[in-house]
Amino acid sequence: MLTTATPGIPIPVKGLPDGSVDYLIIKDGPKIAEYAIRPICTHLGCTVKWHPQENHFICPCHGSQYDSQGKVIHGPARRSLPLLTVVVKENQVRLVDVPPARDLR
């Protein structure tokens, strides 16, 4: 996955027990970022989708837009998308449903 990933482009993955699709972020190197993006709109909780042609996450409900790191670029949402903690150990990637201690975006 890392060898074909483009740094800065979110990659959809299923990693939590609830079966949700979340997004890994690949940094230069390539290296997996210490956080993943939970695609839940902070306006009213709708599921946002990544739109590669616009290079944004877009909420289908009220049009909020977020950049490739999940930061708000167009409201009505006022807060960035929530983060998950990513743990890489022995070549395995795990998502933990806890935000990182600080926002690493």
C-alpha positions in Angstrom: 0.0 0.0 0.0 2.7 2.5 0.9 4.7 2.0 -2.3 1.7 3.0 -4.4 0.2 5.7 -2.1 0.4 9.4 -2.9 1.5 11.4 0.1 -1.3 13.7 1.4 -4.1 11.8 -0.3 -6.4 10.0 2.2 -6.7 6.2 1.8 -10.0 4.6 2.9 -9.6 1.7 5.3 -11.7 -0.5 7.5 -10.0 -0.9 10.8 -12.4 -0.5 13.7 -14.7 -3.2 15.0 -17.8 -1.2 13.9 -16.8 -1.7 10.2 -16.7 2.0 9.5 -14.5 3.4 6.7 -11.9 5.8 8.0 -9.0 7.4 6.2 -5.2 6.9 6.7 -2.9 9.7 5.8 0.3 9.0 4.1 3.2 11.3 4.6 6.4 11.7 2.6 8.8 8.8 3.0 6.2 7.2 2.4 5.1 6.8 6.0 1.8 6.4 7.7 0.7 9.4 9.8 0.1 8.9 13.5 -3.5 9.8 13.0 -6.4 8.8 10.8 -9.5 10.8 9.9 -13.0 9.8 11.0 -15.3 11.0 8.2 -18.1 12.3 10.5 -19.2 15.8 9.8 -18.9 18.0 12.8 -22.0 20.0 11.8 -24.7 17.4 12.2 -22.9 14.0 12.1 -23.4 13.0 8.5 -20.8 10.8 6.8 -18.5 12.8 4.6 -16.9 11.3 1.5 -13.5 11.9 -0.1 -13.8 13.5 -3.5 -10.4 13.1 -5.2 -11.3 15.4 -8.2 -11.9 18.3 -5.7 -9.2 17.1 -3.3 -11.8 17.6 -0.4 -14.0 15.7 1.9 -17.6 16.9 1.2 -20.6 16.5 3.4 -23.7 15.4 1.3 -26.1 16.9 3.8 -25.3 20.5 4.1 -22.1 21.0 2.0 -19.4 21.4 4.6 -16.0 20.8 3.0 -12.7 19.7 4.6 -9.2 19.5 3.2 -7.1 16.3 2.8 -6.2 16.5 6.5 -9.8 17.0 7.7 -9.6 20.7 8.4 -12.7 22.8 7.7 -12.4 24.9 4.5 -16.2 25.6 4.0 -19.0 25.6 6.6 -21.5 25.3 8.0 -19.2 23.0 10.1 -16.9 24.9 12.3 -14.6 22.1 13.7 -12.2 19.8 11.8 -13.1 16.2 11.3 -12.4 14.0 14.3 -9.1 12.0 14.5 -8.3 8.4 15.4 -4.9 7.2 16.8 -2.9 5.0 14.4 -0.5 2.4 15.9 2.0 0.7 13.6 3.6 -2.3 15.2 5.4 -5.2 13.5 4.2 -4.1 10.1 0.6 -4.1 11.2 -1.6 -1.0 11.2 -4.2 -0.6 13.9 -6.8 2.2 14.4 -7.7 3.1 17.9 -11.0 4.9 18.5 -9.3 7.6 20.7 -8.1 10.9 19.4 -4.3 11.5 19.5 -3.1 13.4 22.6 -2.7 16.5 20.4 -3.9 17.4 16.9 -1.1 16.4 14.6 -2.4 17.9 11.4 
